[in-house]
Amino acid sequence: MLPQGSSSIYSITVQWRIASNNIASGKFAYSTNGGSTWNVQGTSNLGSNGAYNTALTINGLSSGTSLSLAVLNASSANVTFGTGNGGTYSGYCGEGAPYTIIVNSSTTQYLNVADSSGVLTTC
């Protein structure tokens, strides 16, 4: 049991993929303040043909933190994505319509990024 006034600290690992066999690059972004500011990561490759690659692990998140996740293309435009291990490829749109979770444990979040022949689908 934690002492009164202390909170647990968690880590969120984000993995992403596209459905095609093509290589695609994108930028992962996250916000812990409701989208007022975004931490945009450098360009990296997404997993292809349904295989996930790790985009980033976010450490030091307190219990109850609101964490918004977004995907951008290499030019920093909003990209269509869905969530879930084996889940959908749409439903969210970059920083404009991010996927938001309330952190209450360390876990892995899976993002499925929409693409056409390796070109990420902007929205």
C-alpha positions as CSV (number, residue, x, y, z in Angstrom):
1,M,0.0,0.0,0.0
2,L,1.3,3.4,-0.9
3,P,1.6,6.2,1.7
4,Q,-1.2,8.7,1.7
5,G,-0.6,11.5,-0.9
6,S,1.7,9.4,-3.1
7,S,0.7,8.0,-6.5
8,S,1.9,5.2,-8.7
9,I,4.1,5.9,-11.7
10,Y,3.4,4.0,-15.0
11,S,4.9,3.5,-18.5
12,I,2.9,3.3,-21.7
13,T,4.5,1.6,-24.7
14,V,3.0,2.5,-28.1
15,Q,3.2,0.1,-31.0
16,W,2.0,1.0,-34.5
17,R,1.5,-0.7,-37.9
18,I,0.0,-0.5,-41.4
19,A,-1.8,-3.3,-43.2
20,S,0.2,-3.2,-46.4
21,N,3.5,-4.9,-47.3
22,N,5.1,-1.4,-48.0
23,I,7.5,0.5,-45.8
24,A,6.0,3.7,-44.4
25,S,7.3,6.4,-42.1
26,G,5.5,8.6,-39.7
27,K,5.7,10.6,-36.5
28,F,4.2,9.7,-33.2
29,A,2.9,12.5,-31.0
30,Y,1.5,12.6,-27.5
31,S,0.0,15.1,-25.1
32,T,-0.6,15.0,-21.4
33,N,-2.4,18.4,-21.2
34,G,-5.4,17.9,-23.4
35,G,-3.7,18.8,-26.6
36,S,-2.4,22.2,-25.6
37,T,1.1,21.1,-26.4
38,W,2.3,18.0,-28.3
39,N,5.5,16.0,-27.9
40,V,6.2,15.1,-31.5
41,Q,8.8,12.3,-32.0
42,G,11.2,12.1,-35.0
43,T,10.2,10.2,-38.1
44,S,10.4,6.4,-37.8
45,N,9.2,3.3,-39.6
46,L,5.8,1.8,-38.8
47,G,5.4,-2.0,-38.8
48,S,4.2,-3.3,-42.1
49,N,1.9,-6.2,-43.2
50,G,0.2,-6.2,-39.8
51,A,3.4,-6.5,-37.7
52,Y,3.8,-3.9,-35.0
53,N,6.9,-1.8,-34.4
54,T,7.5,0.1,-31.1
55,A,7.0,3.9,-31.7
56,L,7.9,5.0,-28.2
57,T,7.7,4.2,-24.5
58,I,6.4,7.0,-22.4
59,N,7.7,6.8,-18.8
60,G,6.9,8.6,-15.6
61,L,3.1,8.9,-16.0
62,S,1.2,9.4,-12.8
63,S,-2.1,7.5,-12.1
64,G,-5.0,9.4,-13.5
65,T,-3.0,11.2,-16.3
66,S,-5.0,11.9,-19.4
67,L,-2.7,10.8,-22.3
68,S,-3.6,11.7,-25.9
69,L,-2.0,9.7,-28.7
70,A,-1.7,10.9,-32.3
71,V,-0.1,9.8,-35.6
72,L,1.4,12.3,-38.2
73,N,3.0,11.6,-41.5
74,A,6.6,12.6,-42.2
75,S,5.4,16.1,-43.2
76,S,3.6,16.5,-39.9
77,A,0.0,16.3,-41.3
78,N,-2.7,14.5,-39.3
79,V,-3.1,10.8,-40.3
80,T,-6.1,8.4,-39.9
81,F,-5.6,5.6,-37.4
82,G,-7.5,3.2,-35.2
83,T,-6.7,1.3,-32.0
84,G,-6.4,-2.2,-30.6
85,N,-4.2,-5.2,-31.2
86,G,-5.6,-6.3,-34.5
87,G,-8.1,-3.5,-34.4
88,T,-9.5,-1.0,-36.9
89,Y,-7.6,1.4,-39.2
90,S,-9.8,4.4,-38.7
91,G,-11.7,6.4,-36.1
92,Y,-9.1,8.9,-35.0
93,C,-7.2,11.7,-36.9
94,G,-3.8,12.9,-35.7
95,E,-3.7,15.8,-33.2
96,G,-7.1,17.0,-34.4
97,A,-9.0,13.9,-33.1
98,P,-6.5,11.9,-31.0
99,Y,-7.0,8.7,-29.0
100,T,-7.1,9.5,-25.3
101,I,-6.7,7.2,-22.3
102,I,-6.6,7.7,-18.6
103,V,-3.5,6.1,-17.3
104,N,-4.1,3.6,-14.4
105,S,-1.5,0.9,-15.2
106,S,1.6,0.2,-17.3
107,T,0.4,-1.2,-20.6
108,T,0.9,-1.3,-24.4
109,Q,-1.3,0.7,-26.7
110,Y,-1.6,-0.6,-30.3
111,L,-2.2,1.9,-33.2
112,N,-3.3,0.8,-36.6
113,V,-2.4,3.4,-39.2
114,A,-4.3,3.8,-42.5
115,D,-2.3,3.7,-45.6
116,S,-2.5,3.2,-49.4
117,S,0.5,1.4,-50.8
118,G,2.7,2.7,-48.0
119,V,1.5,6.3,-48.1
120,L,-0.2,7.2,-44.9
121,T,-3.8,8.4,-45.2
122,T,-4.2,12.1,-44.2
123,C,-7.3,13.5,-42.7
